[in-house]
Amino acid sequence: MTHIISIRDLDRAEIDDLMDNARKIQSHHFSESSLKGKILGLLFFEPSTRTRMSFEAAMARLGGSSLTMGSVEASSITKGETLADTIRVVSGYVDAIILRHPKEGAARLASEFASVPVINAGDGAGQHPSQTLLDLYTIRQSMKIDKLNVGLLGDLRYGRTAHSLAHALSLYNATIHTISPKGLELPGTLVDELREGGTEVIDHENIIDVVKDLDVLYVTRIQRERFPDSSSYFKVASSYRITPELLAGVKDSLIVLHPLPRLDEIDPRVDSLPYAKYFEQSNNGIPVRMAMLEKVMK
Ligand code: NCD
């Protein structure tokens, strides 16, 4: 049984394979009855638009159906049921589980109690592997993923998409440039792991210092919901913003990505520039998640 909990669960060959399959799917080479008769269970303990809807759409396009737990308030969680018990029970109803949970490690724990594959759709400030696969896939649509200079901007402490992506990029010989407000740096353990694996991680004070060298700029939202209090959030809120002016003089081939939702970290005037790939990126969630569902359920 294949669980996808962390991007570390996949090696480079498996990641390349998933992206190759996603590309075939995107060019309409897939069977509409590939997962006919299968049921996908969606357990979302945190808000989601893209991840939940694109997994559901991906399942529907492969001929399967989805079952959603619904809101936490409407489930037995409010009666005090443990995650382990919920997972044991739901495992009996469905063929795979997509789990999003506010606690880091929740998806790993769930996989220990599940009798069907579990895909982590975000565990607190931990990992978000399906997002990373579609991020890489979007990069690959524009350039070869090899020895790229990638800027990770924003909340790198709590941003799980940045954690997963940094690890994945290390498999492709990237140089990682980090730019974050004070206190929101990439966790030291992750930086150590990347450096020990031979990846260069360079910290910058300000995006302007590095933007002209980048091949990819990955912008993230400040994860307000993970802050201990609102005053610490307001100290860093709106402290960076990508504007057309800031992008003057960047490489022609630069792409700007964002896992979305965005708040004010990308000026809407950037949307019409050729660098902006974030809406294509979110569309890529469908073929990439179709490839993932086939991998774990077929
Ligand atoms: C991200 C997440 O949930 O981590 N959203 C997503 O899945 N595209 C990023 C975020 O919420 O900032």
py3Dmol code that shows the C-alpha trace and the ligand (Angstrom):
import py3Dmol

protein = """\
ATOM      1  CA  MET A   1       0.000   0.000   0.000  1.00  0.00           C
ATOM      2  CA  THR A   2       1.377   3.395  -1.029  1.00  0.00           C
ATOM      3  CA  HIS A   3       0.867   6.352   1.306  1.00  0.00           C
ATOM      4  CA  ILE A   4       2.082   9.808   0.268  1.00  0.00           C
ATOM      5  CA  ILE A   5       2.664  11.639   3.523  1.00  0.00           C
ATOM      6  CA  SER A   6       5.848  13.594   2.895  1.00  0.00           C
ATOM      7  CA  ILE A   7       7.550  14.427  -0.377  1.00  0.00           C
ATOM      8  CA  ARG A   8      10.420  12.400   1.135  1.00  0.00           C
ATOM      9  CA  ASP A   9       8.278   9.297   0.568  1.00  0.00           C
ATOM     10  CA  LEU A  10       8.974   9.668  -3.158  1.00  0.00           C
ATOM     11  CA  ASP A  11      12.362   9.419  -4.804  1.00  0.00           C
ATOM     12  CA  ARG A  12      13.292  11.398  -7.880  1.00  0.00           C
ATOM     13  CA  ALA A  13      12.362   8.589 -10.276  1.00  0.00           C
ATOM     14  CA  GLU A  14       8.887   8.328  -8.734  1.00  0.00           C
ATOM     15  CA  ILE A  15       8.406  12.088  -8.878  1.00  0.00           C
ATOM     16  CA  ASP A  16       9.469  12.166 -12.541  1.00  0.00           C
ATOM     17  CA  ASP A  17       7.151   9.273 -13.259  1.00  0.00           C
ATOM     18  CA  LEU A  18       4.191  11.046 -11.650  1.00  0.00           C
ATOM     19  CA  MET A  19       4.937  14.183 -13.655  1.00  0.00           C
ATOM     20  CA  ASP A  20       5.222  12.172 -16.886  1.00  0.00           C
ATOM     21  CA  ASN A  21       1.854  10.582 -16.163  1.00  0.00           C
ATOM     22  CA  ALA A  22       0.337  13.972 -15.350  1.00  0.00           C
ATOM     23  CA  ARG A  23       1.560  15.267 -18.697  1.00  0.00           C
ATOM     24  CA  LYS A  24      -0.053  12.344 -20.533  1.00  0.00           C
ATOM     25  CA  ILE A  25      -3.273  12.952 -18.615  1.00  0.00           C
ATOM     26  CA  GLN A  26      -3.175  16.652 -19.457  1.00  0.00           C
ATOM     27  CA  SER A  27      -2.918  15.773 -23.133  1.00  0.00           C
ATOM     28  CA  HIS A  28      -6.045  13.614 -22.716  1.00  0.00           C
ATOM     29  CA  HIS A  29      -4.309  10.227 -22.630  1.00  0.00           C
ATOM     30  CA  PHE A  30      -6.166   8.581 -19.789  1.00  0.00           C
ATOM     31  CA  SER A  31      -9.102   6.274 -19.249  1.00  0.00           C
ATOM     32  CA  GLU A  32     -12.285   7.904 -17.980  1.00  0.00           C
ATOM     33  CA  SER A  33     -13.101   4.647 -16.212  1.00  0.00           C
ATOM     34  CA  SER A  34      -9.678   4.173 -14.684  1.00  0.00           C
ATOM     35  CA  LEU A  35     -10.984   4.405 -11.104  1.00  0.00           C
ATOM     36  CA  LYS A  36     -14.582   3.393 -11.794  1.00  0.00           C
ATOM     37  CA  GLY A  37     -16.230   1.967  -8.698  1.00  0.00           C
ATOM     38  CA  LYS A  38     -13.601   3.424  -6.358  1.00  0.00           C
ATOM     39  CA  ILE A  39     -14.458   5.909  -3.638  1.00  0.00           C
ATOM     40  CA  LEU A  40     -12.183   8.649  -2.359  1.00  0.00           C
ATOM     41  CA  GLY A  41     -12.654   9.871   1.213  1.00  0.00           C
ATOM     42  CA  LEU A  42     -11.898  13.531   1.903  1.00  0.00           C
ATOM     43  CA  LEU A  43     -11.250  14.472   5.510  1.00  0.00           C
ATOM     44  CA  PHE A  44     -10.504  18.162   5.839  1.00  0.00           C
ATOM     45  CA  PHE A  45     -10.004  19.477   9.354  1.00  0.00           C
ATOM     46  CA  GLU A  46      -8.821  22.838   7.976  1.00  0.00           C
ATOM     47  CA  PRO A  47     -10.204  25.130   5.261  1.00  0.00           C
ATOM     48  CA  SER A  48      -9.445  24.309   1.638  1.00  0.00           C
ATOM     49  CA  THR A  49     -10.683  25.330  -1.793  1.00  0.00           C
ATOM     50  CA  ARG A  50      -8.145  24.158  -4.366  1.00  0.00           C
ATOM     51  CA  THR A  51      -6.851  20.999  -2.763  1.00  0.00           C
ATOM     52  CA  ARG A  52     -10.244  19.570  -1.853  1.00  0.00           C
ATOM     53  CA  MET A  53     -12.018  20.553  -5.056  1.00  0.00           C
ATOM     54  CA  SER A  54      -9.191  19.484  -7.339  1.00  0.00           C
ATOM     55  CA  PHE A  55      -8.913  16.063  -5.677  1.00  0.00           C
ATOM     56  CA  GLU A  56     -12.683  15.668  -6.105  1.00  0.00           C
ATOM     57  CA  ALA A  57     -12.552  16.798  -9.717  1.00  0.00           C
ATOM     58  CA  ALA A  58      -9.558  14.524 -10.389  1.00  0.00           C
ATOM     59  CA  MET A  59     -11.454  11.552  -8.950  1.00  0.00           C
ATOM     60  CA  ALA A  60     -14.560  12.351 -11.000  1.00  0.00           C
ATOM     61  CA  ARG A  61     -12.513  12.603 -14.211  1.00  0.00           C
ATOM     62  CA  LEU A  62     -11.140   9.118 -13.589  1.00  0.00           C
ATOM     63  CA  GLY A  63     -14.649   7.721 -13.171  1.00  0.00           C
ATOM     64  CA  GLY A  64     -14.572   7.395  -9.373  1.00  0.00           C
ATOM     65  CA  SER A  65     -16.620   9.110  -6.715  1.00  0.00           C
ATOM     66  CA  SER A  66     -15.844  11.064  -3.552  1.00  0.00           C
ATOM     67  CA  LEU A  67     -17.194  11.097  -0.050  1.00  0.00           C
ATOM     68  CA  THR A  68     -16.558  14.147   2.098  1.00  0.00           C
ATOM     69  CA  MET A  69     -16.619  14.197   5.875  1.00  0.00           C
ATOM     70  CA  GLY A  70     -18.087  17.697   5.746  1.00  0.00           C
ATOM     71  CA  SER A  71     -17.338  20.237   8.406  1.00  0.00           C
ATOM     72  CA  VAL A  72     -15.601  19.219  11.606  1.00  0.00           C
ATOM     73  CA  GLU A  73     -18.586  20.663  13.538  1.00  0.00           C
ATOM     74  CA  ALA A  74     -20.963  18.261  11.793  1.00  0.00           C
ATOM     75  CA  SER A  75     -18.813  15.160  12.436  1.00  0.00           C
ATOM     76  CA  SER A  76     -18.237  12.912  15.448  1.00  0.00           C
ATOM     77  CA  ILE A  77     -14.974  14.773  16.103  1.00  0.00           C
ATOM     78  CA  THR A  78     -17.092  17.186  18.176  1.00  0.00           C
ATOM     79  CA  LYS A  79     -18.119  14.202  20.338  1.00  0.00           C
ATOM     80  CA  GLY A  80     -14.442  13.644  21.104  1.00  0.00           C
ATOM     81  CA  GLU A  81     -13.592  10.858  18.646  1.00  0.00           C
ATOM     82  CA  THR A  82      -9.853  10.448  18.087  1.00  0.00           C
ATOM     83  CA  LEU A  83      -8.263  10.834  14.665  1.00  0.00           C
ATOM     84  CA  ALA A  84      -7.115   7.205  14.888  1.00  0.00           C
ATOM     85  CA  ASP A  85     -10.683   5.946  15.334  1.00  0.00           C
ATOM     86  CA  THR A  86     -12.070   8.209  12.622  1.00  0.00           C
ATOM     87  CA  ILE A  87      -9.437   6.911  10.209  1.00  0.00           C
ATOM     88  CA  ARG A  88     -10.073   3.260  11.130  1.00  0.00           C
ATOM     89  CA  VAL A  89     -13.770   3.722  10.471  1.00  0.00           C
ATOM     90  CA  VAL A  90     -13.455   5.717   7.247  1.00  0.00           C
ATOM     91  CA  SER A  91     -10.945   3.146   5.939  1.00  0.00           C
ATOM     92  CA  GLY A  92     -13.856   0.719   5.845  1.00  0.00           C
ATOM     93  CA  TYR A  93     -15.905   3.015   3.606  1.00  0.00           C
ATOM     94  CA  VAL A  94     -13.454   4.235   0.967  1.00  0.00           C
ATOM     95  CA  ASP A  95     -10.495   3.165  -1.190  1.00  0.00           C
ATOM     96  CA  ALA A  96      -8.153   6.038  -0.311  1.00  0.00           C
ATOM     97  CA  ILE A  97      -8.126   8.944   2.114  1.00  0.00           C
ATOM     98  CA  ILE A  98      -7.097  12.562   1.535  1.00  0.00           C
ATOM     99  CA  LEU A  99      -6.392  14.172   4.903  1.00  0.00           C
ATOM    100  CA  ARG A 100      -5.784  17.787   5.847  1.00  0.00           C
ATOM    101  CA  HIS A 101      -5.220  18.470   9.519  1.00  0.00           C
ATOM    102  CA  PRO A 102      -3.887  21.369  11.617  1.00  0.00           C
ATOM    103  CA  LYS A 103      -1.423  19.160  13.528  1.00  0.00           C
ATOM    104  CA  GLU A 104       1.984  18.349  12.103  1.00  0.00           C
ATOM    105  CA  GLY A 105       2.379  14.577  11.995  1.00  0.00           C
ATOM    106  CA  ALA A 106      -1.382  13.895  11.780  1.00  0.00           C
ATOM    107  CA  ALA A 107      -1.167  12.340   8.321  1.00  0.00           C
ATOM    108  CA  ARG A 108       1.673  10.021   9.354  1.00  0.00           C
ATOM    109  CA  LEU A 109      -0.338   8.946  12.379  1.00  0.00           C
ATOM    110  CA  ALA A 110      -3.414   8.404  10.192  1.00  0.00           C
ATOM    111  CA  SER A 111      -1.420   6.192   7.829  1.00  0.00           C
ATOM    112  CA  GLU A 112      -0.580   3.926  10.760  1.00  0.00           C
ATOM    113  CA  PHE A 113      -4.272   3.306  11.453  1.00  0.00           C
ATOM    114  CA  ALA A 114      -5.563   3.283   7.880  1.00  0.00           C
ATOM    115  CA  SER A 115      -6.190   0.122   5.890  1.00  0.00           C
ATOM    116  CA  VAL A 116      -6.280   2.171   2.651  1.00  0.00           C
ATOM    117  CA  PRO A 117      -3.712   4.604   1.176  1.00  0.00           C
ATOM    118  CA  VAL A 118      -3.498   8.057   2.770  1.00  0.00           C
ATOM    119  CA  ILE A 119      -2.402  11.188   0.921  1.00  0.00           C
ATOM    120  CA  ASN A 120      -1.398  14.113   3.117  1.00  0.00           C
ATOM    121  CA  ALA A 121      -3.161  17.264   1.910  1.00  0.00           C
ATOM    122  CA  GLY A 122      -1.346  19.400   4.498  1.00  0.00           C
ATOM    123  CA  ASP A 123      -0.483  18.661   8.131  1.00  0.00           C
ATOM    124  CA  GLY A 124      -0.089  21.891  10.076  1.00  0.00           C
ATOM    125  CA  ALA A 125       3.271  23.455   9.321  1.00  0.00           C
ATOM    126  CA  GLY A 126       4.557  20.076   8.089  1.00  0.00           C
ATOM    127  CA  GLN A 127       4.250  18.931   4.498  1.00  0.00           C
ATOM    128  CA  HIS A 128       1.998  19.280   1.453  1.00  0.00           C
ATOM    129  CA  PRO A 129       3.305  16.784  -1.120  1.00  0.00           C
ATOM    130  CA  SER A 130       0.536  17.055  -3.742  1.00  0.00           C
ATOM    131  CA  GLN A 131       1.097  20.812  -3.876  1.00  0.00           C
ATOM    132  CA  THR A 132       4.816  20.230  -4.390  1.00  0.00           C
ATOM    133  CA  LEU A 133       4.208  17.859  -7.272  1.00  0.00           C
ATOM    134  CA  LEU A 134       2.058  20.416  -9.036  1.00  0.00           C
ATOM    135  CA  ASP A 135       4.609  23.139  -8.262  1.00  0.00           C
ATOM    136  CA  LEU A 136       7.368  21.064  -9.851  1.00  0.00           C
ATOM    137  CA  TYR A 137       5.112  20.168 -12.753  1.00  0.00           C
ATOM    138  CA  THR A 138       4.434  23.859 -13.381  1.00  0.00           C
ATOM    139  CA  ILE A 139       8.154  24.629 -13.315  1.00  0.00           C
ATOM    140  CA  ARG A 140       8.788  21.791 -15.739  1.00  0.00           C
ATOM    141  CA  GLN A 141       6.278  23.249 -18.205  1.00  0.00           C
ATOM    142  CA  SER A 142       8.533  26.293 -18.537  1.00  0.00           C
ATOM    143  CA  MET A 143      12.078  24.962 -18.068  1.00  0.00           C
ATOM    144  CA  LYS A 144      14.218  21.956 -17.307  1.00  0.00           C
ATOM    145  CA  ILE A 145      14.290  21.413 -13.549  1.00  0.00           C
ATOM    146  CA  ASP A 146      18.025  21.283 -13.118  1.00  0.00           C
ATOM    147  CA  LYS A 147      20.397  23.606 -11.288  1.00  0.00           C
ATOM    148  CA  LEU A 148      17.742  26.308 -10.995  1.00  0.00           C
ATOM    149  CA  ASN A 149      17.955  29.349  -8.761  1.00  0.00           C
ATOM    150  CA  VAL A 150      14.719  29.262  -6.827  1.00  0.00           C
ATOM    151  CA  GLY A 151      13.622  32.016  -4.453  1.00  0.00           C
ATOM    152  CA  LEU A 152      11.322  31.013  -1.604  1.00  0.00           C
ATOM    153  CA  LEU A 153       9.669  34.172  -0.302  1.00  0.00           C
ATOM    154  CA  GLY A 154       7.437  34.694   2.706  1.00  0.00           C
ATOM    155  CA  ASP A 155       6.438  32.590   5.655  1.00  0.00           C
ATOM    156  CA  LEU A 156       8.978  29.799   5.401  1.00  0.00           C
ATOM    157  CA  ARG A 157       8.563  28.841   9.041  1.00  0.00           C
ATOM    158  CA  TYR A 158       4.919  27.793   8.976  1.00  0.00           C
ATOM    159  CA  GLY A 159       4.449  27.380   5.212  1.00  0.00           C
ATOM    160  CA  ARG A 160       4.217  23.667   4.554  1.00  0.00           C
ATOM    161  CA  THR A 161       4.277  24.123   0.781  1.00  0.00           C
ATOM    162  CA  ALA A 162       7.721  25.721   1.067  1.00  0.00           C
ATOM    163  CA  HIS A 163       8.976  22.858   3.258  1.00  0.00           C
ATOM    164  CA  SER A 164       7.931  20.170   0.793  1.00  0.00           C
ATOM    165  CA  LEU A 165       9.137  22.124  -2.208  1.00  0.00           C
ATOM    166  CA  ALA A 166      12.557  22.852  -0.712  1.00  0.00           C
ATOM    167  CA  HIS A 167      13.124  19.160  -0.172  1.00  0.00           C
ATOM    168  CA  ALA A 168      11.940  18.248  -3.681  1.00  0.00           C
ATOM    169  CA  LEU A 169      14.143  20.929  -5.265  1.00  0.00           C
ATOM    170  CA  SER A 170      17.151  19.478  -3.506  1.00  0.00           C
ATOM    171  CA  LEU A 171      16.669  16.356  -5.628  1.00  0.00           C
ATOM    172  CA  TYR A 172      17.102  18.526  -8.747  1.00  0.00           C
ATOM    173  CA  ASN A 173      20.333  20.317  -7.788  1.00  0.00           C
ATOM    174  CA  ALA A 174      18.630  23.647  -7.171  1.00  0.00           C
ATOM    175  CA  THR A 175      20.143  26.551  -5.300  1.00  0.00           C
ATOM    176  CA  ILE A 176      17.569  27.743  -2.806  1.00  0.00           C
ATOM    177  CA  HIS A 177      17.383  31.446  -1.974  1.00  0.00           C
ATOM    178  CA  THR A 178      15.291  32.195   1.093  1.00  0.00           C
ATOM    179  CA  ILE A 179      13.750  35.574   1.825  1.00  0.00           C
ATOM    180  CA  SER A 180      11.482  35.845   4.839  1.00  0.00           C
ATOM    181  CA  PRO A 181      10.413  38.322   7.516  1.00  0.00           C
ATOM    182  CA  LYS A 182      12.325  38.006  10.800  1.00  0.00           C
ATOM    183  CA  GLY A 183      11.164  35.014  12.798  1.00  0.00           C
ATOM    184  CA  LEU A 184       9.614  33.279   9.771  1.00  0.00           C
ATOM    185  CA  GLU A 185      12.785  31.685   8.399  1.00  0.00           C
ATOM    186  CA  LEU A 186      12.944  28.132   7.053  1.00  0.00           C
ATOM    187  CA  PRO A 187      13.265  25.781  10.071  1.00  0.00           C
ATOM    188  CA  GLY A 188      16.898  25.147  11.012  1.00  0.00           C
ATOM    189  CA  THR A 189      16.461  21.368  10.911  1.00  0.00           C
ATOM    190  CA  LEU A 190      15.290  21.568   7.313  1.00  0.00           C
ATOM    191  CA  VAL A 191      18.131  23.912   6.310  1.00  0.00           C
ATOM    192  CA  ASP A 192      20.636  21.521   7.926  1.00  0.00           C
ATOM    193  CA  GLU A 193      19.108  18.565   6.115  1.00  0.00           C
ATOM    194  CA  LEU A 194      19.251  20.396   2.773  1.00  0.00           C
ATOM    195  CA  ARG A 195      22.853  21.499   3.286  1.00  0.00           C
ATOM    196  CA  GLU A 196      23.964  18.068   4.437  1.00  0.00           C
ATOM    197  CA  GLY A 197      22.484  16.699   1.224  1.00  0.00           C
ATOM    198  CA  GLY A 198      24.640  19.134  -0.763  1.00  0.00           C
ATOM    199  CA  THR A 199      22.027  21.806  -1.531  1.00  0.00           C
ATOM    200  CA  GLU A 200      23.113  25.411  -1.338  1.00  0.00           C
ATOM    201  CA  VAL A 201      20.712  27.480   0.771  1.00  0.00           C
ATOM    202  CA  ILE A 202      21.341  31.226   0.709  1.00  0.00           C
ATOM    203  CA  ASP A 203      19.459  33.611   2.952  1.00  0.00           C
ATOM    204  CA  HIS A 204      18.700  37.148   1.734  1.00  0.00           C
ATOM    205  CA  GLU A 205      17.445  40.173   3.648  1.00  0.00           C
ATOM    206  CA  ASN A 206      15.350  41.521   0.820  1.00  0.00           C
ATOM    207  CA  ILE A 207      13.848  40.131  -2.371  1.00  0.00           C
ATOM    208  CA  ILE A 208      15.308  43.009  -4.385  1.00  0.00           C
ATOM    209  CA  ASP A 209      18.826  41.706  -3.611  1.00  0.00           C
ATOM    210  CA  VAL A 210      18.253  38.454  -5.491  1.00  0.00           C
ATOM    211  CA  VAL A 211      15.238  38.745  -7.787  1.00  0.00           C
ATOM    212  CA  LYS A 212      17.329  39.350 -10.930  1.00  0.00           C
ATOM    213  CA  ASP A 213      19.206  36.054 -10.457  1.00  0.00           C
ATOM    214  CA  LEU A 214      16.121  33.869 -10.072  1.00  0.00           C
ATOM    215  CA  ASP A 215      14.608  31.316 -12.442  1.00  0.00           C
ATOM    216  CA  VAL A 216      11.639  30.717 -10.178  1.00  0.00           C
ATOM    217  CA  LEU A 217      10.142  32.962  -7.513  1.00  0.00           C
ATOM    218  CA  TYR A 218       7.853  31.047  -5.155  1.00  0.00           C
ATOM    219  CA  VAL A 219       5.753  33.462  -3.114  1.00  0.00           C
ATOM    220  CA  THR A 220       3.838  32.352  -0.039  1.00  0.00           C
ATOM    221  CA  ARG A 221       1.169  33.770   2.244  1.00  0.00           C
ATOM    222  CA  ILE A 222       1.865  34.492   5.897  1.00  0.00           C
ATOM    223  CA  GLN A 223       0.148  31.625   7.680  1.00  0.00           C
ATOM    224  CA  ARG A 224      -1.809  33.720  10.123  1.00  0.00           C
ATOM    225  CA  GLU A 225      -3.708  30.726  11.530  1.00  0.00           C
ATOM    226  CA  ARG A 226      -0.456  29.251  12.901  1.00  0.00           C
ATOM    227  CA  PHE A 227       0.598  32.386  14.810  1.00  0.00           C
ATOM    228  CA  PRO A 228       0.332  32.297  18.592  1.00  0.00           C
ATOM    229  CA  ASP A 229      -1.470  35.683  18.663  1.00  0.00           C
ATOM    230  CA  SER A 230      -2.663  38.382  16.302  1.00  0.00           C
ATOM    231  CA  SER A 231      -0.149  41.029  17.440  1.00  0.00           C
ATOM    232  CA  SER A 232       2.767  38.865  16.288  1.00  0.00           C
ATOM    233  CA  TYR A 233       0.976  38.416  12.964  1.00  0.00           C
ATOM    234  CA  PHE A 234       0.452  42.153  12.483  1.00  0.00           C
ATOM    235  CA  LYS A 235       4.173  42.772  13.068  1.00  0.00           C
ATOM    236  CA  VAL A 236       4.967  40.915   9.830  1.00  0.00           C
ATOM    237  CA  ALA A 237       1.738  41.278   7.822  1.00  0.00           C
ATOM    238  CA  SER A 238       2.136  43.072   4.482  1.00  0.00           C
ATOM    239  CA  SER A 239       5.925  43.178   4.882  1.00  0.00           C
ATOM    240  CA  TYR A 240       6.596  42.084   1.274  1.00  0.00           C
ATOM    241  CA  ARG A 241       4.793  42.535  -2.009  1.00  0.00           C
ATOM    242  CA  ILE A 242       5.656  41.562  -5.562  1.00  0.00           C
ATOM    243  CA  THR A 243       4.916  44.408  -7.961  1.00  0.00           C
ATOM    244  CA  PRO A 244       5.625  45.003 -11.668  1.00  0.00           C
ATOM    245  CA  GLU A 245       8.202  47.610 -10.556  1.00  0.00           C
ATOM    246  CA  LEU A 246      10.062  45.040  -8.464  1.00  0.00           C
ATOM    247  CA  LEU A 247      10.125  42.680 -11.437  1.00  0.00           C
ATOM    248  CA  ALA A 248      11.718  45.215 -13.775  1.00  0.00           C
ATOM    249  CA  GLY A 249      14.979  43.739 -15.082  1.00  0.00           C
ATOM    250  CA  VAL A 250      14.390  40.110 -14.056  1.00  0.00           C
ATOM    251  CA  LYS A 251      15.278  37.198 -16.374  1.00  0.00           C
ATOM    252  CA  ASP A 252      12.813  36.947 -19.277  1.00  0.00           C
ATOM    253  CA  SER A 253      12.287  33.319 -18.373  1.00  0.00           C
ATOM    254  CA  LEU A 254      11.462  33.977 -14.694  1.00  0.00           C
ATOM    255  CA  ILE A 255       8.268  32.364 -13.475  1.00  0.00           C
ATOM    256  CA  VAL A 256       6.380  33.546 -10.408  1.00  0.00           C
ATOM    257  CA  LEU A 257       4.486  30.845  -8.520  1.00  0.00           C
ATOM    258  CA  HIS A 258       2.188  30.952  -5.483  1.00  0.00           C
ATOM    259  CA  PRO A 259       0.266  28.019  -3.986  1.00  0.00           C
ATOM    260  CA  LEU A 260      -2.666  30.396  -3.349  1.00  0.00           C
ATOM    261  CA  PRO A 261      -4.681  31.764  -1.662  1.00  0.00           C
ATOM    262  CA  ARG A 262      -2.874  35.096  -1.924  1.00  0.00           C
ATOM    263  CA  LEU A 263      -3.607  38.096   0.199  1.00  0.00           C
ATOM    264  CA  ASP A 264      -1.595  41.187  -0.682  1.00  0.00           C
ATOM    265  CA  GLU A 265       1.778  39.552  -1.387  1.00  0.00           C
ATOM    266  CA  ILE A 266       1.356  39.703  -5.165  1.00  0.00           C
ATOM    267  CA  ASP A 267       0.015  42.895  -6.711  1.00  0.00           C
ATOM    268  CA  PRO A 268      -2.854  41.976  -9.099  1.00  0.00           C
ATOM    269  CA  ARG A 269      -1.063  43.997 -11.790  1.00  0.00           C
ATOM    270  CA  VAL A 270       1.486  41.163 -11.916  1.00  0.00           C
ATOM    271  CA  ASP A 271      -1.245  38.752 -13.085  1.00  0.00           C
ATOM    272  CA  SER A 272      -1.069  39.936 -16.680  1.00  0.00           C
ATOM    273  CA  LEU A 273       2.739  39.779 -16.895  1.00  0.00           C
ATOM    274  CA  PRO A 274       4.295  36.782 -18.673  1.00  0.00           C
ATOM    275  CA  TYR A 275       6.038  35.744 -15.427  1.00  0.00           C
ATOM    276  CA  ALA A 276       2.779  35.023 -13.596  1.00  0.00           C
ATOM    277  CA  LYS A 277       2.087  31.283 -13.621  1.00  0.00           C
ATOM    278  CA  TYR A 278       0.097  30.873 -10.416  1.00  0.00           C
ATOM    279  CA  PHE A 279      -3.295  30.303 -12.025  1.00  0.00           C
ATOM    280  CA  GLU A 280      -1.838  27.760 -14.442  1.00  0.00           C
ATOM    281  CA  GLN A 281      -0.214  26.238 -11.372  1.00  0.00           C
ATOM    282  CA  SER A 282      -3.559  25.774  -9.638  1.00  0.00           C
ATOM    283  CA  ASN A 283      -5.080  24.306 -12.832  1.00  0.00           C
ATOM    284  CA  ASN A 284      -2.235  21.803 -12.883  1.00  0.00           C
ATOM    285  CA  GLY A 285      -3.658  20.422  -9.642  1.00  0.00           C
ATOM    286  CA  ILE A 286      -6.087  18.344 -11.700  1.00  0.00           C
ATOM    287  CA  PRO A 287      -3.715  16.269 -13.901  1.00  0.00           C
ATOM    288  CA  VAL A 288      -1.160  15.965 -11.106  1.00  0.00           C
ATOM    289  CA  ARG A 289      -3.736  14.748  -8.581  1.00  0.00           C
ATOM    290  CA  MET A 290      -5.219  12.396 -11.186  1.00  0.00           C
ATOM    291  CA  ALA A 291      -1.757  10.862 -11.572  1.00  0.00           C
ATOM    292  CA  MET A 292      -1.431  10.597  -7.780  1.00  0.00           C
ATOM    293  CA  LEU A 293      -4.832   8.936  -7.378  1.00  0.00           C
ATOM    294  CA  GLU A 294      -3.954   6.393 -10.055  1.00  0.00           C
ATOM    295  CA  LYS A 295      -0.644   5.707  -8.339  1.00  0.00           C
ATOM    296  CA  VAL A 296      -2.199   4.905  -4.981  1.00  0.00           C
ATOM    297  CA  MET A 297      -5.430   3.211  -6.092  1.00  0.00           C
ATOM    298  CA  LYS A 298      -4.800   1.327  -9.338  1.00  0.00           C
TER     299      LYS A 298
END
"""
ligand_1 = """\
12
NCD
C -1.647 26.079 0.857
C -1.803 25.279 2.131
O -2.930 24.890 2.489
O -0.776 25.008 2.730
N -2.842 26.138 0.107
C -3.029 25.219 -0.884
O -3.237 24.062 -0.630
N -2.900 25.640 -2.141
C -1.028 27.414 1.045
C -1.680 28.382 1.997
O -2.739 28.114 2.576
O -1.108 29.456 2.150
"""
view = py3Dmol.view(width=600, height=400)
view.addModel(protein, "pdb")
view.setStyle({"model": 0}, {"cartoon": {"style": "trace"}})
view.addModel(ligand_1, "xyz")
view.setStyle({"model": 1}, {"stick": {}})
view.zoomTo()
view.show()
